[in-house]
Amino acid sequence: MFESLAAEAPDPLLALIAAYREDPRPDKIDLGVGVYRNANGDTPIMQAVKAAEQTLWQTQTTKAYLGAHGDIEYSAAVRDMVFSDTVDPALIAMMQTPGGTGGLRIAADLYKVTCPEGKIWVGLPTWPNHLPVFSAAGLSIRELPYFDVASQGLQLDAMIDGLREARAGDAVLLHGCCHNPTGADLSLEQWRRIGELLAERELLPIIDMAYYGLGQGLEEDLAGARLLMASMPELIVVSSCSKNFGIYRDRLGSIFAKTRSPEAAAKVHATLGSISRRSYSMPPDHGAAVVRSILHSPDLRRIWREELDAMRDDLNGLRQRLATEGSDLGLEAVGAQFGMFSTLRLSPEQVRTLREAHGVYMAGSGRINIAGLNEETVPLFLQALRAVH
Ligand code: LMR
């Protein structure tokens, strides 16, 4: 029977990993999938993570099941870091999830069982996997403008106008910071405007927090979302530890739902547990145990923050270089964007030529992972861009 399956194309972002690996050219440049790379092109394990893993190896006495919600103390530590004092913890239901993507799927499942007829509104462009994850959960999706690649400008007025058609109870996906794929983040004033509209129209924000700490600073990256955490009666936040702790393959994330009452929080807690149980039973433990140890230890937490700050400074330094040295290519906007990604004004044809003729790998949309560059490859990349312009 399997021969009747439609032949599905591999995920385009993940396919780039394999294509890059197979390219024998020594001067190839990988600006594809969103992982941090240091000046040598490596994605090292953070020292805070290594130290926590060592202690874990020495002290962990059992690997017996933890339960459908995973490590509760890990989720509580992330909750305190992300929400700070914006919300009474008794109003927040939470669960450890398999990565941020797993958290998004759980968020979609939770929304679907809560509001079976609801729609989710998504600003474009967005991370290419958002739409498949939401539609796989059976959500109906409405698209909105968010960013215009040609002018490198936010389309906030158009987004807000589009949202006026949303019905009370509809959900709205927002990127907490380090917008993927454009790096174009909202200012606090813009968060406030969106928050007012969401409250007025009784819409449910679902905030994807995948890259916090890699934009303007840990606290700064959370500040906009915290305005909504404080002001909205209900919202969902999905957090990922893949990038800011560099534990991509350990698959660690969390979902948090702010509810109107401790009774509602208890109901969401139970629903999250049953979604987990019927999907994958319970999340993997290793990453959660590591991040819990880091967040609970003042020393490891300080080391982690220093390492995170260094990654962010590196990204922002590369952004400034691209903006200055690539001003003839219209790259100034890259210097005012944040996180790993920017989307350049490139046609699919130019993206293909960059890959085939120059060994520069990036997403078909023209999205680049800034962290794939270093001091030596910035000029080579700009040279390749000039060659295709
Ligand atoms: C990306 O956008 O490159 C990352 O979030 C990795 C992924 O899973 O797509």
Residues whose N, C-alpha, C, O or C-beta is under 5 A from the ligand:
A	BS01	LMR	L13 G32 V33 G34
